[in-house]
Each structure stands twice: as C-alpha cells, then as structure tokens.
Amino acid sequence: TDGVGWKGQSAREGGCLAMTAPASGSGHIRLCAAKIPRDAAVANTCKIPLGAVVEPFSRHLEQGVKRISVPSAAHVARCSNCFALASPFCDLRRGPTNQIAGWRCALCGTLNAPPATKEHENVLLGQTEAGSGSAELRFPPMSETGSGPVSRTLVLVVDSTLDADQLDLLRPGLVGFLRDALRDDLAPTSVALVTYGSSVRFHRLAIQTGGPVSESDAFPARLQSRRNSARADRLLAAGRSRWFARVAPDANGRARLVEGLERALLSVNPYEADGGAAAHERPRCMVGAIALACRAAALPGDWSRGKGPSLASVLVVGGGWCTAGPGAVPGPSDVDRQLRELESAREVEAIAKEIGGAGSCIVDILGCGHVPLDVTGLYQLTQNTGGCLLTYEAVGDSLWRGMRETWARTVGVGAVADFRVGGGVRVDRICGPVVPWPAAARPPIGSAAGGLTDNAVGLTSCERGVGVCLSLRMLENVSRDSCFLQGEFYYADLGGERRLRVVTERMAATSSGREFLLSVDPVVCGVHLAKTAVLDARRHKFTAKAREGVCVALERRVREICENFCAKRREGGGG
C-alpha cells in the first residue's frame, strides 16, 4: 500500500483509476521503458506498452524542485510554435558578448527569439537551470479574482457498528488526530462529526455550560436515499450551524473543540445488526453517511476565511456490520441481498458522479474493522473525488499515521493538468483523478499561460503522491536521437497563491530491441496494463461477461510480454 494506490476517474474513457507512483531516481515521470523505439518494428519486439506515470507532487522529490518567482504569466518562457515550457533540455544560443541570442525548444526543435527584457531572461535561465527537469513558477496574487487562504472543512465519519473494543481503541486515536490537526499551520476552519449505524447522526461538538453531555440529530435510512434528497437537504441546511464547529484562533477554544469531540464519541454506543428488521428500515452502509456528509459540507457556512476557495475533507473510518454490502445490512435471503446490493450500486454510481463533479470534496475511506471494505461498491466514492481507499489490519498506530498523512497530503486546489509530447508521439489515454476540462474554460487560462492543448484535464485533487497515468502512441518514426514528455500543472496552494509546476522527461530513441527491453520498468508496465484492463471493464459496467473477457485479454497480453521478454534476455546473456 505504500507503493501503488489506485485513484481517480478517466476523463476520456469514463472509467476510474490512477496511481501513486513509487518515487525513484527517474524523477516525477516514470516511463514503461526509459528508451523509446524509433519504429514500429522495435516497438513490437516484446509487446511492451508505451506509457508513463506522472507524479507532480512527489513526497520524496520536493527538494529537487526549483522555485522561480515570476512577475506575471507573460514572463514565462514558452516555445512560439508548440507552447511547451523551456526546460533544462533546451539549447541556449549565446552571442559574442555571452548574451542569450535565442533558445531551441526540446519538444519541437523550434529556434525561439531571445528574451525581450532582463526579467524575461531571468525566468528563462531559471527554467533551463532546473537540474532535475522539474520547476515551480510562482505568480503574484490576482486581486481582480480575489485571493485568500483555502478554507478547509474536516468531517470525521465513524462507523458505530464496529466491535465495542475497537470503538474503545478508536476514540482516543480520533481525539489525538484532531488535536494534532489543530496544531498545524493550515488547521481546518471547521470540524464536524458524523456517525452511522442504525441511522446517520450529526453530532454537536460545541460544549455548552450546563447543557446535555452530547447532542445529535438522526437521519434514518429513508432520508439517506437520493429519492428523498430534497427533504434531507432542507434538514441539512437547517442544522449545519449546529453540527459544524468553527475552529477558534486561541488555544483554549481549540481545546474545548477537542473536548467536545471526545464527549461526542463517548456518547456513541456500539450497534448490533438486526437482520430481522424490515428492509427499508435496516441501516444503509457508509455510502449514505458519506453522501449526507458531503452535501452538508458543500452548503454555505460562516466559517470561511475570506475570498479563498473551500475544500472539504471527508475522512471515513469503517469496517463494522454496515460495511458488509454497498447497501443495507444483508437480509436473511440471498434474493433480498442481491436486490439491495443492485439498488445500492446504482445509488453509489449516482452519488459518485454528484460528489466528483463538484471538485471541492475529497473522500478518504480507511478500513480497520472486522468486516472487509467492499472495494467494488465503495471504489467510485473515493476515486472520483481524488481520495484513497486504505485497509489496516487493526486499530492502532498504523491507522493513526495513515490518518495524519491523509490529512497532510493536500497541497492545493483548482488544479489543471496538460501534457505535451514531441517527436511523432502523442498522448492516447489519460487515467487518474481527472475530469474533462471544458473548452469554454480554456481561453482565460490560455491567454495567461500560453494556451492549453487537447490533453488538458482538471484534477479532482491536488495532493502529494497522486499520479496521472498516460498511454502513448507512435504516429510516425522518431527521427531525432530523443523525444520529450512534459507535464504542466496549474493550481493554487493552500495559502491562495497561484503556482505552475512543470516536469519534463527525456526519452532516448533506440533502434535496438535489446536496448529497449533492458530499459523496461516492470512496475510501471504492470500498473499500465492493470489500469487499462479495469478501464475496459468499467466501460461495460463491470458485468460478469466483461470481467471475464478483460481477464482473458489481460492474461494473454502478459503471457506474450513474458515470453518475448524472457527469450530476448536469454539470447543476450546475463540471465
């Protein structure tokens, strides 16, 4: 789970997936093969797919990213032909007095004019001196659009159907997690607690002198369905001011908030599943709780810090009886269970589209109970929002560490990604936590940053360790010694400042099948093949026939690769 994790939604194929790429010496971009074949004959040597995984915000490579302050977007050095950003792979041409007389684009080979001013020259030199091939351009705030820190809302969603001993272990861990989160420089602006079991309950965290130990409002199963969403929304709007506690700026106020969470958790009693209850009264699984929590967090509140954007993090801890199916706790008959699972699967898909389209809510699900997470049923809720689906063997230190890392990995909001490839290669598929980027949204970004390509997509999350997988296709033979892949990522950091991160990777061309084979990265190839298979199954709604066909095709593809790869390695000697 530390190396490869699945995320996101394919903007082009309508399926889900992306990966967290393991960091290595190859930098922010990992290729299926470090070398690219010059022609189709070499490409077909061992059936290795052409592709890459791009991880713009790597946990392990941040120190190598060169930071460059840019006066405005007009000062960014871009190619006049393909609009690619200048990188260390570009050739600078010097004049008689060592002044810059021009620079040649690495992607298309165009010779560009020298910088117009000293400020333009400084930016160009900064971009070309980024030794690791990665740089981050920092722009001044835009007063006309309003700039301010991101207002983050933390919603803890807890499964009350966990065993009693697991709940006893979970309570102090959640209290400690909130205490640590409030000490952070970018602490949440508001906090809410939601529990689910026989019903979904929103708890009041604010402590009142002389008041009850804990207050909560219940949403029964009938209000968790999308059919009754209008009525539920009215109740959510009426109660949001009670449930979402604003984080105080002083230490005493934050200590009272932590105490309020502790008291609310102590009021949660373990729930025992009742299979004899009527189907419409049996509790739904965490899906209903997540949907209500996301809708409540999306409602306007009075905790915003000002003009900045808002971001809600819904952190779910589950693994009790309500996790046993994507819908209600299964009934005594198999027919009843199948009908409930089918009904809930449809609702999950609708909720996932609704939440994922908003782009301001991240859902992370951490399983730690006695019932395994239903990955198929819960998959879309996390992937379409850019969140994670993680499983832990027990309630303990690894779970607390995972919660802290989940909260701390967000680096910004409103991200847009774009990709360019030179040398007769094009981007064929983009998989990851992405959504289509409408053409109507491109002109303002294009006018400031130089123009986006058809590969531009919006990112549902902007986080450390989150990657985008690209499938590449050769349109013609590679004529030069190498070609280059470049990714651009526009986003606003949590302080509200605009950023443009660019990562560039060189792909050396080869006419040798042996050199091509020896440059293969098996991990990236395996991820690429698996992601393609799931995308194909996703297009057919994960039907049994589609899954069987995809598995057969995947097995055949892997077998072809192994047979060809092993034969070539044996012929060359060395094992």
C-alpha positions as CSV (number, residue, x, y, z in Angstrom):
1,T,0.0,0.0,0.0
2,D,3.0,2.3,0.3
3,G,4.0,1.9,-3.3
4,V,1.0,1.7,-5.5
5,G,-2.5,3.0,-4.8
6,W,-5.5,3.4,-7.2
7,K,-7.3,6.7,-7.6
8,G,-9.4,8.9,-9.9
9,Q,-11.5,8.8,-13.0
10,S,-10.6,8.7,-16.6
11,A,-11.7,11.8,-18.4
12,R,-11.6,10.1,-21.8
13,E,-12.7,6.6,-21.1
14,G,-15.3,7.3,-18.4
15,G,-13.7,4.8,-16.0
16,C,-11.8,5.2,-12.7
17,L,-8.2,4.8,-11.9
18,A,-4.8,6.5,-11.3
19,M,-1.9,5.5,-9.2
20,T,0.5,6.8,-6.7
21,A,3.9,6.2,-8.3
22,P,6.7,5.0,-6.2
23,A,9.4,7.6,-6.2
24,S,12.7,6.6,-7.8
25,G,15.8,8.2,-9.4
26,S,13.9,8.7,-12.6
27,G,12.1,11.7,-11.1
28,H,8.5,12.8,-11.3
29,I,7.9,10.9,-14.6
30,R,8.3,7.2,-14.7
31,L,8.2,5.5,-18.2
32,C,7.2,2.0,-19.1
33,A,10.6,2.0,-20.9
34,A,13.3,4.6,-20.4
35,K,14.0,4.4,-24.2
36,I,11.5,4.8,-27.0
37,P,11.7,2.7,-30.2
38,R,12.5,4.5,-33.4
39,D,10.0,2.5,-35.4
40,A,7.1,0.0,-35.1
41,A,9.5,-3.0,-35.6
42,V,11.3,-2.2,-32.4
43,A,8.1,-1.3,-30.6
44,N,6.6,-4.8,-31.4
45,T,9.7,-6.6,-30.1
46,C,8.1,-7.6,-26.8
47,K,4.7,-6.1,-26.8
48,I,5.6,-3.6,-24.0
49,P,3.1,-0.8,-23.8
50,L,4.2,2.8,-24.3
51,G,3.2,4.9,-21.4
52,A,4.2,6.8,-18.3
53,V,3.2,7.7,-14.8
54,V,3.5,11.4,-13.9
55,E,3.6,12.3,-10.2
56,P,3.9,16.1,-10.0
57,F,3.9,16.3,-6.2
58,S,6.2,13.5,-5.2
59,R,6.8,13.1,-1.4
60,H,10.5,12.3,-2.0
61,L,11.4,14.7,-4.7
62,E,10.2,18.1,-3.4
63,Q,13.7,19.2,-2.5
64,G,14.8,18.9,-6.1
65,V,12.1,21.2,-7.5
66,K,13.4,24.6,-8.5
67,R,11.2,27.5,-7.3
68,I,11.1,30.5,-9.6
69,S,9.3,33.8,-8.8
70,V,7.6,35.2,-11.9
71,P,6.3,38.8,-12.2
72,S,3.4,37.7,-14.5
73,A,2.3,34.9,-16.8
74,A,3.6,36.8,-19.7
75,H,7.2,36.4,-18.5
76,V,7.0,32.6,-18.7
77,A,9.4,31.2,-21.4
78,R,7.3,29.2,-23.9
79,C,8.0,27.9,-27.4
80,S,6.4,30.1,-30.0
81,N,5.4,27.0,-32.0
82,C,4.2,24.3,-29.7
83,F,3.9,26.4,-26.5
84,A,6.0,24.0,-24.5
85,L,7.7,25.5,-21.5
86,A,11.5,26.0,-21.6
87,S,13.3,23.3,-19.6
88,P,16.9,22.1,-18.9
89,F,16.8,20.1,-22.1
90,C,16.6,23.2,-24.3
91,D,19.7,24.6,-26.0
92,L,20.6,28.2,-25.2
93,R,22.3,30.1,-28.0
94,R,24.9,32.7,-26.9
95,G,26.0,35.8,-28.7
96,P,29.5,37.4,-29.0
97,T,29.2,39.0,-25.6
98,N,27.7,35.9,-24.0
99,Q,24.2,37.3,-24.2
100,I,21.3,35.0,-24.9
101,A,20.6,35.1,-28.7
102,G,17.8,32.5,-28.6
103,W,16.8,29.1,-27.4
104,R,15.8,25.9,-29.1
105,C,12.7,24.0,-27.9
106,A,13.4,20.5,-26.8
107,L,10.0,19.1,-27.9
108,C,9.6,20.5,-31.5
109,G,13.1,21.9,-32.2
110,T,11.9,25.5,-33.0
111,L,14.5,28.2,-32.5
112,N,12.9,30.9,-30.4
113,A,13.8,34.6,-30.2
114,P,15.9,35.9,-27.3
115,P,14.1,37.2,-24.2
116,A,12.8,40.8,-24.5
117,T,13.8,42.1,-21.1
118,K,16.1,41.3,-18.2
119,E,13.1,39.9,-16.3
120,H,12.2,37.6,-19.2
121,E,15.9,36.4,-19.3
122,N,15.9,35.7,-15.5
123,V,12.8,33.5,-15.8
124,L,14.3,31.7,-18.9
125,L,17.5,31.0,-17.1
126,G,15.6,29.7,-14.1
127,Q,13.6,27.3,-16.2
128,T,16.6,26.0,-18.0
129,E,18.7,25.6,-14.9
130,A,16.2,23.3,-13.1
131,G,18.6,20.4,-12.9
132,S,16.1,17.7,-12.1
133,G,13.8,18.7,-15.0
134,S,11.1,20.0,-12.6
135,A,10.4,23.6,-11.7
136,E,7.6,25.5,-10.0
137,L,6.7,29.0,-11.2
138,R,5.2,31.3,-8.5
139,F,2.9,34.1,-9.6
140,P,1.8,37.2,-7.6
141,P,-1.8,37.1,-6.4
142,M,-4.6,38.2,-8.7
143,S,-6.5,40.9,-6.9
144,E,-9.2,41.0,-9.6
145,T,-10.3,37.4,-9.0
146,G,-9.9,37.6,-5.2
147,S,-7.2,35.6,-3.4
148,G,-7.1,34.2,0.0
149,P,-6.2,31.1,2.0
150,V,-8.2,27.9,1.4
151,S,-11.0,27.3,3.9
152,R,-10.7,23.6,4.8
153,T,-13.5,21.6,6.5
154,L,-12.8,18.4,8.3
155,V,-15.7,15.9,8.5
156,L,-15.0,12.7,10.6
157,V,-17.3,9.9,9.6
158,V,-17.2,7.0,12.1
159,D,-18.8,3.5,11.9
160,S,-20.7,2.8,15.1
161,T,-21.2,-0.9,14.1
162,L,-17.5,-1.6,14.9
163,D,-16.9,-4.0,17.8
164,A,-17.0,-2.4,21.3
165,D,-13.3,-3.0,21.9
166,Q,-12.5,-1.5,18.5
167,L,-14.6,1.6,19.3
168,D,-12.8,1.9,22.7
169,L,-9.4,2.0,20.8
170,L,-10.7,4.3,18.1
171,R,-11.9,7.1,20.4
172,P,-8.6,8.2,21.8
173,G,-7.0,7.9,18.4
174,L,-9.5,10.2,16.8
175,V,-9.1,12.7,19.6
176,G,-5.4,12.7,19.2
177,F,-5.7,13.1,15.4
178,L,-7.9,16.2,15.8
179,R,-5.5,17.7,18.4
180,D,-2.6,17.3,16.0
181,A,-4.5,18.7,13.1
182,L,-5.5,21.8,15.0
183,R,-1.8,22.4,15.9
184,D,-0.9,22.5,12.2
185,D,-0.3,25.8,10.4
186,L,-3.0,25.0,8.0
187,A,-5.6,23.8,10.5
188,P,-9.2,23.2,9.4
189,T,-11.5,26.2,9.7
190,S,-14.4,24.0,10.8
191,V,-14.9,20.4,12.1
192,A,-17.9,18.0,12.1
193,L,-18.5,14.5,13.4
194,V,-20.9,12.1,11.7
195,T,-21.6,8.5,12.9
196,Y,-23.6,5.8,11.1
197,G,-25.2,2.6,12.3
198,S,-28.9,2.2,12.8
199,S,-29.1,5.8,11.4
200,V,-26.7,8.6,10.4
201,R,-26.1,11.0,13.2
202,F,-24.7,14.6,13.0
203,H,-23.2,15.4,16.4
204,R,-22.9,18.8,18.0
205,L,-19.3,19.4,19.1
206,A,-19.7,22.8,20.8
207,I,-19.7,22.5,24.6
208,Q,-22.3,24.5,26.5
209,T,-22.1,25.0,30.2
210,G,-25.0,23.3,32.0
211,G,-26.2,21.6,28.7
212,P,-26.5,18.0,27.9
213,V,-23.4,15.8,27.6
214,S,-23.9,15.4,23.9
215,E,-26.5,16.3,21.2
216,S,-27.0,14.8,17.8
217,D,-29.6,14.7,15.0
218,A,-30.5,11.5,13.3
219,F,-31.2,10.8,9.7
220,P,-32.9,7.4,9.3
221,A,-32.5,5.1,6.3
222,R,-35.3,6.6,4.3
223,L,-33.6,10.1,4.3
224,Q,-30.3,8.6,3.1
225,S,-31.7,7.8,-0.4
226,R,-31.4,10.1,-3.3
227,R,-35.2,9.9,-3.8
228,N,-35.6,11.9,-0.6
229,S,-32.6,14.2,-1.2
230,A,-34.7,17.4,-1.3
231,R,-36.1,16.8,2.2
232,A,-32.7,15.8,3.5
233,D,-31.2,18.9,2.1
234,R,-33.7,21.1,3.9
235,L,-32.8,19.4,7.2
236,L,-29.1,19.7,6.5
237,A,-29.4,23.4,5.7
238,A,-31.4,23.9,9.0
239,G,-28.8,22.1,11.1
240,R,-25.4,22.8,9.6
241,S,-24.7,25.7,12.0
242,R,-25.2,23.3,14.9
243,W,-23.0,20.5,13.6
244,F,-20.1,22.3,12.0
245,A,-18.0,23.8,14.8
246,R,-15.9,26.7,13.8
247,V,-12.2,26.4,14.9
248,A,-11.3,29.1,17.3
249,P,-8.0,31.0,16.8
250,D,-6.9,30.7,20.5
251,A,-5.6,27.6,22.2
252,N,-8.4,27.5,24.8
253,G,-11.1,27.5,22.1
254,R,-9.4,24.6,20.3
255,A,-9.0,22.6,23.5
256,R,-12.8,23.0,24.0
257,L,-13.4,21.7,20.5
258,V,-11.2,18.6,21.2
259,E,-13.1,18.0,24.4
260,G,-16.4,18.3,22.5
261,L,-15.3,15.6,20.1
262,E,-14.2,13.3,23.0
263,R,-17.6,13.7,24.7
264,A,-19.5,13.1,21.4
265,L,-17.5,9.9,20.8
266,L,-18.2,8.7,24.3
267,S,-21.9,9.0,23.6
268,V,-21.7,6.6,20.6
269,N,-22.9,3.2,21.6
270,P,-21.9,0.0,19.7
271,Y,-24.6,-1.1,17.3
272,E,-25.7,-4.8,16.8
273,A,-27.1,-5.6,13.3
274,D,-30.7,-6.7,13.3
275,G,-31.3,-8.9,10.3
276,G,-35.0,-9.3,11.1
277,A,-35.9,-5.6,10.6
278,A,-37.8,-4.5,7.6
279,A,-35.6,-3.9,4.5
280,H,-36.4,-0.2,4.3
281,E,-35.5,0.3,7.9
282,R,-32.2,-1.6,8.0
283,P,-29.3,0.8,8.0
284,R,-27.5,1.5,4.8
285,C,-23.7,1.2,4.7
286,M,-21.3,4.1,4.9
287,V,-22.5,5.3,1.4
288,G,-25.5,7.0,2.9
289,A,-23.4,8.7,5.6
290,I,-20.8,9.9,3.1
291,A,-23.4,11.3,0.8
292,L,-25.1,13.3,3.6
293,A,-21.7,14.5,5.0
294,C,-20.6,15.7,1.5
295,R,-23.8,17.5,0.9
296,A,-23.7,19.1,4.3
297,A,-20.1,20.2,3.8
298,A,-21.0,21.8,0.4
299,L,-23.6,24.0,1.9
300,P,-22.5,27.6,2.5
301,G,-21.4,28.4,6.0
302,D,-20.0,31.3,8.1
303,W,-16.5,29.8,8.7
304,S,-14.8,30.9,5.5
305,R,-11.6,32.9,6.0
306,G,-12.5,35.3,3.2
307,K,-12.2,35.2,-0.5
308,G,-10.3,31.9,-0.8
309,P,-11.7,28.7,-2.2
310,S,-13.2,26.0,0.1
311,L,-12.2,22.3,0.4
312,A,-13.9,19.6,2.4
313,S,-12.1,16.5,3.6
314,V,-14.4,13.7,4.5
315,L,-12.4,11.1,6.5
316,V,-14.2,7.8,6.9
317,V,-13.2,5.1,9.4
318,G,-15.2,1.9,9.0
319,G,-15.3,-1.8,9.0
320,G,-18.3,-2.8,11.0
321,W,-21.5,-4.6,10.1
322,C,-22.7,-1.7,7.9
323,T,-19.8,-2.3,5.6
324,A,-20.9,-5.8,4.7
325,G,-22.5,-4.6,1.5
326,P,-22.8,-1.5,-0.6
327,G,-26.3,-1.0,0.7
328,A,-28.2,-2.1,3.8
329,V,-27.1,-4.8,6.2
330,P,-27.9,-8.0,4.2
331,G,-31.2,-9.7,4.9
332,P,-31.8,-13.4,5.6
333,S,-32.5,-14.3,2.0
334,D,-30.0,-14.2,-0.9
335,V,-32.6,-12.7,-3.2
336,D,-33.1,-9.8,-0.8
337,R,-29.4,-9.3,-0.5
338,Q,-28.9,-9.2,-4.3
339,L,-31.7,-6.7,-4.8
340,R,-30.4,-4.4,-2.1
341,E,-26.8,-4.6,-3.5
342,L,-28.1,-3.8,-7.0
343,E,-30.1,-0.9,-5.8
344,S,-27.2,0.5,-3.7
345,A,-24.7,0.0,-6.5
346,R,-26.8,2.3,-8.7
347,E,-27.1,4.8,-6.0
348,V,-23.3,4.7,-5.4
349,E,-22.7,5.5,-9.0
350,A,-25.1,8.4,-8.9
351,I,-23.6,9.8,-5.7
352,A,-20.1,9.4,-7.0
353,K,-20.9,11.4,-10.1
354,E,-22.5,14.1,-8.0
355,I,-19.6,14.4,-5.5
356,G,-16.9,14.0,-8.1
357,G,-18.3,16.7,-10.3
358,A,-18.2,19.3,-7.5
359,G,-14.4,19.1,-7.2
360,S,-14.4,20.6,-3.7
361,C,-14.8,17.5,-1.6
362,I,-12.2,14.7,-1.1
363,V,-13.4,11.3,0.4
364,D,-10.9,9.0,2.1
365,I,-12.0,5.7,3.5
366,L,-9.9,3.8,6.0
367,G,-11.0,0.3,6.9
368,C,-9.9,-1.2,10.2
369,G,-12.8,-3.4,11.5
370,H,-13.8,-7.0,11.4
371,V,-15.6,-6.7,8.1
372,P,-13.5,-6.1,4.9
373,L,-14.3,-3.0,2.9
374,D,-16.4,-3.6,-0.2
375,V,-13.9,-2.2,-2.7
376,T,-16.1,-2.6,-5.7
377,G,-19.0,-0.8,-4.0
378,L,-17.0,2.0,-2.4
379,Y,-14.4,2.4,-5.2
380,Q,-16.1,5.3,-7.1
381,L,-16.8,7.4,-4.0
382,T,-13.1,7.7,-3.3
383,Q,-11.6,7.6,-6.8
384,N,-14.0,10.2,-8.3
385,T,-13.0,12.7,-5.6
386,G,-9.3,12.0,-5.6
387,G,-9.3,10.2,-2.3
388,C,-7.9,6.9,-1.1
389,L,-9.3,3.6,-0.1
390,L,-6.9,2.1,2.5
391,T,-7.2,-1.0,4.7
392,Y,-5.5,-1.6,8.1
393,E,-5.3,-4.9,10.0
394,A,-6.2,-3.4,13.3
395,V,-7.0,-0.1,15.1
396,G,-3.6,1.2,16.1
397,D,-0.5,3.2,15.3
398,S,-0.6,2.5,11.6
399,L,-4.1,3.8,11.3
400,W,-3.3,7.0,13.2
401,R,-0.3,7.5,11.0
402,G,-2.4,6.9,7.9
403,M,-5.0,9.5,9.1
404,R,-2.4,12.1,9.7
405,E,-0.7,11.5,6.3
406,T,-4.1,11.6,4.5
407,W,-4.9,15.0,6.1
408,A,-1.5,16.5,5.4
409,R,-1.0,15.3,1.7
410,T,-3.2,18.0,0.2
411,V,-1.1,20.8,-1.3
412,G,-3.6,22.9,-3.3
413,V,-6.9,23.2,-5.1
414,G,-8.3,24.0,-8.5
415,A,-5.6,22.1,-10.4
416,V,-5.5,21.8,-14.2
417,A,-3.0,19.4,-15.9
418,D,-1.8,19.5,-19.5
419,F,0.6,17.2,-21.3
420,R,2.8,17.6,-24.4
421,V,5.0,15.1,-26.3
422,G,7.4,15.7,-29.2
423,G,9.0,13.5,-31.8
424,G,5.9,12.0,-33.5
425,V,4.4,10.6,-30.3
426,R,1.0,11.6,-28.9
427,V,-1.0,11.1,-25.7
428,D,-3.6,8.4,-26.4
429,R,-5.2,8.0,-22.9
430,I,-5.2,9.9,-19.6
431,C,-6.1,8.0,-16.5
432,G,-6.2,9.4,-13.0
433,P,-8.1,11.6,-10.6
434,V,-9.2,13.8,-13.5
435,V,-12.3,15.3,-15.0
436,P,-12.8,16.7,-18.5
437,W,-11.7,20.3,-18.9
438,P,-14.3,22.2,-20.9
439,A,-13.2,24.2,-23.9
440,A,-15.0,27.3,-22.6
441,A,-12.7,27.3,-19.6
442,R,-9.5,27.3,-21.7
443,P,-9.3,30.9,-23.1
444,P,-8.6,32.7,-19.9
445,I,-6.0,30.2,-18.8
446,G,-4.6,30.0,-22.2
447,S,-4.2,33.8,-22.5
448,A,-2.3,33.9,-19.3
449,A,-0.2,30.7,-19.6
450,G,0.3,30.3,-23.4
451,G,-2.5,28.0,-24.5
452,L,-3.7,24.6,-23.4
453,T,-3.7,21.5,-25.7
454,D,-6.5,19.0,-26.2
455,N,-4.8,16.9,-23.5
456,A,-5.8,19.4,-20.8
457,V,-7.8,17.9,-17.9
458,G,-8.9,19.1,-14.5
459,L,-7.6,17.3,-11.4
460,T,-10.1,16.3,-8.8
461,S,-7.4,16.6,-6.1
462,C,-4.0,18.2,-5.8
463,E,-2.1,16.0,-3.4
464,R,1.3,14.6,-2.7
465,G,1.8,11.1,-4.0
466,V,-1.1,11.3,-6.5
467,G,-0.2,10.5,-10.1
468,V,-1.7,10.5,-13.6
469,C,-1.1,7.6,-16.0
470,L,-0.6,8.3,-19.7
471,S,-0.9,5.9,-22.6
472,L,1.3,7.0,-25.6
473,R,1.0,6.2,-29.3
474,M,3.6,6.5,-32.0
475,L,2.2,8.4,-35.1
476,E,5.5,8.2,-37.0
477,N,9.1,7.0,-36.7
478,V,11.3,9.0,-34.3
479,S,13.8,10.9,-36.4
480,R,15.8,12.5,-33.7
481,D,18.0,11.0,-31.0
482,S,15.3,11.6,-28.4
483,C,11.9,13.0,-27.7
484,F,10.5,14.6,-24.6
485,L,7.4,14.4,-22.4
486,Q,6.3,17.4,-20.5
487,G,3.5,17.9,-17.9
488,E,2.2,21.2,-16.7
489,F,0.1,21.6,-13.5
490,Y,-1.7,24.9,-12.7
491,Y,-3.0,25.1,-9.1
492,A,-3.5,27.4,-6.1
493,D,-1.7,26.4,-2.9
494,L,-3.4,26.3,0.4
495,G,-2.3,29.9,1.1
496,G,-4.2,31.0,-2.0
497,E,-1.1,31.8,-4.2
498,R,-1.0,30.7,-7.8
499,R,1.5,28.1,-9.0
500,L,2.6,26.4,-12.2
501,R,4.6,23.2,-11.8
502,V,6.3,21.7,-14.9
503,V,8.0,18.3,-15.1
504,T,10.0,17.2,-18.2
505,E,11.5,13.8,-19.1
506,R,13.8,12.8,-21.9
507,M,13.1,9.5,-23.8
508,A,16.1,8.4,-25.7
509,A,15.3,6.7,-29.1
510,T,16.8,3.4,-30.0
511,S,16.9,1.0,-32.9
512,S,18.0,-1.9,-30.8
513,G,15.4,-4.3,-29.4
514,R,17.8,-5.3,-26.7
515,E,18.4,-1.8,-25.5
516,F,14.6,-1.2,-25.5
517,L,14.0,-4.3,-23.4
518,L,16.7,-3.5,-20.9
519,S,15.2,-0.1,-20.3
520,V,11.8,-1.5,-19.3
521,D,10.3,-0.6,-15.8
522,P,8.2,-3.7,-14.8
523,V,6.3,-1.8,-12.1
524,V,5.1,0.9,-14.4
525,C,4.2,-1.7,-17.1
526,G,2.2,-3.7,-14.7
527,V,0.3,-0.7,-13.4
528,H,-0.3,0.4,-17.0
529,L,-1.7,-3.0,-18.0
530,A,-3.9,-3.3,-14.9
531,K,-5.3,0.2,-15.3
532,T,-6.2,-0.4,-19.0
533,A,-7.9,-3.7,-18.0
534,V,-10.1,-2.0,-15.3
535,L,-10.9,0.8,-17.7
536,D,-12.2,-1.7,-20.2
537,A,-14.3,-3.4,-17.6
538,R,-15.6,-0.1,-16.3
539,R,-16.9,0.8,-19.7
540,H,-19.1,-2.4,-19.6
541,K,-20.4,-1.7,-16.0
542,F,-18.2,-4.4,-14.5
543,T,-20.6,-7.1,-15.8
544,A,-19.5,-10.7,-15.4
545,K,-19.1,-11.2,-19.1
546,A,-17.0,-8.1,-19.4
547,R,-14.8,-9.0,-16.4
548,E,-14.2,-12.5,-17.9
549,G,-13.3,-11.1,-21.3
550,V,-10.9,-8.5,-19.8
551,C,-9.2,-11.0,-17.6
552,V,-8.6,-13.4,-20.6
553,A,-7.2,-10.5,-22.7
554,L,-5.0,-9.3,-19.8
555,E,-3.7,-12.8,-19.3
556,R,-2.9,-13.2,-23.0
557,R,-1.1,-9.8,-23.0
558,V,1.0,-10.6,-20.0
559,R,1.9,-14.0,-21.4
560,E,3.0,-12.5,-24.7
561,I,5.2,-10.0,-22.9
562,C,6.8,-12.6,-20.6
563,E,7.5,-15.0,-23.4
564,N,9.1,-12.4,-25.7
565,F,10.9,-10.6,-22.9
566,C,12.4,-13.8,-21.4
567,A,13.5,-15.0,-24.8
568,K,15.3,-11.8,-25.7
569,R,17.0,-11.6,-22.3
570,R,18.3,-15.2,-22.7
571,E,19.6,-14.5,-26.1
572,G,21.6,-11.6,-24.9
573,G,23.1,-13.5,-22.0
574,G,23.2,-12.4,-18.4
575,G,20.1,-14.2,-17.2
